[in-house]
Amino acid sequence: MSARGAQRVAYLLVALASLFGAACNSSTPFTLAASGSFADSVVVHPSLDRVAILVTITNRSGDDLNVNPSDFVARDAEHRIYAANSTATIADAGLVSGQAARRGALPLPTVTLRGNDTISGFVVFDVPSGVQPVELIWRQSDTDTVANLSSTR
């Protein structure tokens, strides 16, 4: 084989290896599911509603996955976003967990998931009265992951 032919084969092998690497990395490293929003019975202010969203995350990769409830935002149909209220998530745990639709649910903790670990919990948000979140967004350093919410409120 000529030097030029060997060079073409080397380029082809590099291209194939890059495509294979991209295909391997395109699989989702985790899954995110969410349901809600569920009204919280706490009255914060007459113009605000407090809602809880149930979150389930499964780590599908061999790498550790850091989960922090403050990395979540809720988005309404008009694309306004509302930050998680981490303090209320802990403070309202007894009220949210005791409601029939979420019986036994715990607040989503700050935790590191190992490969194939799954965690479920709720995150609390304050939204303007009458506003219904339609999406839960997990804001990570390099990407956002969006889960659609059902109308359960």
C-alpha positions as CSV (number, residue, x, y, z in Angstrom):
1,M,0.0,0.0,0.0
2,S,1.3,3.4,-0.9
3,A,1.9,6.1,1.7
4,R,-1.1,8.1,0.4
5,G,-3.4,5.0,0.7
6,A,-2.2,4.4,4.2
7,Q,-2.9,8.0,5.1
8,R,-6.4,7.7,3.7
9,V,-7.0,4.6,5.8
10,A,-5.7,6.3,8.9
11,Y,-8.1,9.3,8.3
12,L,-11.0,6.8,7.7
13,L,-10.2,5.0,11.0
14,V,-10.1,8.3,12.9
15,A,-13.4,9.4,11.4
16,L,-15.0,6.0,12.3
17,A,-13.6,6.2,15.8
18,S,-15.0,9.7,16.2
19,L,-18.5,8.6,14.9
20,F,-18.4,5.6,17.2
21,G,-17.5,7.8,20.2
22,A,-20.2,10.3,19.4
23,A,-22.8,7.5,19.2
24,C,-21.7,6.0,22.5
25,N,-21.9,9.4,24.2
26,S,-25.3,10.3,22.7
27,S,-27.1,8.0,25.0
28,T,-28.9,9.7,27.9
29,P,-26.8,9.5,31.0
30,F,-29.9,9.9,33.2
31,T,-33.6,10.1,33.1
32,L,-35.8,12.8,34.6
33,A,-39.5,12.4,35.2
34,A,-41.8,14.8,37.0
35,S,-45.4,15.1,38.0
36,G,-47.5,17.8,39.5
37,S,-47.9,20.5,40.3
38,F,-49.7,19.8,43.6
39,A,-51.0,22.7,45.7
40,D,-49.3,23.0,49.1
41,S,-51.7,24.2,51.8
42,V,-49.3,26.8,53.3
43,V,-50.4,30.4,52.7
44,V,-47.3,32.4,52.0
45,H,-49.0,35.5,50.8
46,P,-52.4,36.2,49.2
47,S,-50.8,36.8,45.8
48,L,-48.7,33.6,45.9
49,D,-49.4,29.8,45.7
50,R,-46.9,27.2,47.0
51,V,-46.8,24.1,44.8
52,A,-44.9,20.9,45.0
53,I,-43.5,18.9,42.0
54,L,-42.6,15.2,42.3
55,V,-39.2,14.4,40.7
56,T,-37.6,11.1,39.9
57,I,-34.1,10.9,38.6
58,T,-32.2,7.7,37.5
59,N,-28.5,7.7,36.8
60,R,-27.9,5.6,33.7
61,S,-24.2,6.2,33.4
62,G,-21.1,4.9,35.3
63,D,-20.3,8.4,36.4
64,D,-21.6,10.1,39.6
65,L,-24.5,12.4,39.2
66,N,-25.0,15.3,41.6
67,V,-28.6,16.3,42.4
68,N,-29.4,19.5,44.2
69,P,-33.0,20.7,44.6
70,S,-32.0,24.3,44.1
71,D,-30.9,23.4,40.5
72,F,-34.6,23.1,39.5
73,V,-36.9,25.8,38.1
74,A,-40.6,25.5,37.2
75,R,-41.8,27.1,34.0
76,D,-45.3,28.3,33.2
77,A,-47.1,28.3,29.8
78,E,-45.9,31.8,29.1
79,H,-42.2,30.7,29.7
80,R,-41.8,32.6,33.0
81,I,-39.6,30.6,35.4
82,Y,-39.8,30.2,39.1
83,A,-36.8,29.1,41.3
84,A,-37.1,26.2,43.7
85,N,-37.7,27.2,47.3
86,S,-35.3,24.9,49.1
87,T,-36.2,26.2,52.5
88,A,-39.9,25.5,51.9
89,T,-39.1,22.1,50.5
90,I,-37.8,21.1,53.9
91,A,-40.1,23.2,56.1
92,D,-43.3,22.0,54.3
93,A,-42.3,18.3,54.2
94,G,-44.9,17.1,56.6
95,L,-47.7,19.0,54.8
96,V,-46.7,17.8,51.3
97,S,-46.0,14.2,52.3
98,G,-49.3,13.9,54.2
99,Q,-51.5,14.7,51.2
100,A,-53.1,11.6,49.6
101,A,-51.6,12.1,46.2
102,R,-48.0,12.3,47.6
103,R,-48.4,10.1,50.7
104,G,-44.9,9.1,51.9
105,A,-43.0,11.3,49.4
106,L,-39.9,12.9,50.9
107,P,-38.2,16.2,50.0
108,L,-35.7,15.8,47.2
109,P,-32.3,15.8,49.0
110,T,-28.9,17.0,47.8
111,V,-27.3,13.7,46.9
112,T,-24.8,12.0,44.6
113,L,-26.2,9.2,42.6
114,R,-24.0,6.4,41.6
115,G,-24.6,4.2,38.5
116,N,-28.2,2.9,38.2
117,D,-29.2,4.7,41.4
118,T,-32.7,6.2,41.4
119,I,-34.1,8.9,43.7
120,S,-37.6,10.4,44.0
121,G,-38.8,13.4,46.0
122,F,-40.6,16.7,45.8
123,V,-39.4,20.2,45.2
124,V,-41.5,23.2,46.3
125,F,-42.0,26.4,44.3
126,D,-43.7,29.7,45.0
127,V,-45.7,30.9,42.0
128,P,-48.2,33.8,41.5
129,S,-51.8,32.8,42.4
130,G,-53.5,30.9,39.7
131,V,-50.3,30.1,37.8
132,Q,-49.8,26.5,36.8
133,P,-46.3,25.3,36.0
134,V,-46.2,23.2,32.8
135,E,-42.5,22.2,32.9
136,L,-39.8,21.3,35.3
137,I,-36.3,22.3,34.3
138,W,-33.1,20.8,35.8
139,R,-30.4,23.4,35.3
140,Q,-27.0,21.9,35.2
141,S,-23.7,23.6,34.5
142,D,-23.7,22.8,30.8
143,T,-27.3,21.9,29.9
144,D,-31.0,22.1,30.8
145,T,-33.2,19.1,31.0
146,V,-36.9,19.6,30.7
147,A,-39.8,17.4,31.9
148,N,-43.3,18.2,31.0
149,L,-45.9,18.2,33.8
150,S,-49.4,16.9,33.7
151,S,-52.3,19.1,34.7
152,T,-53.1,17.8,38.2
153,R,-53.5,20.9,40.3
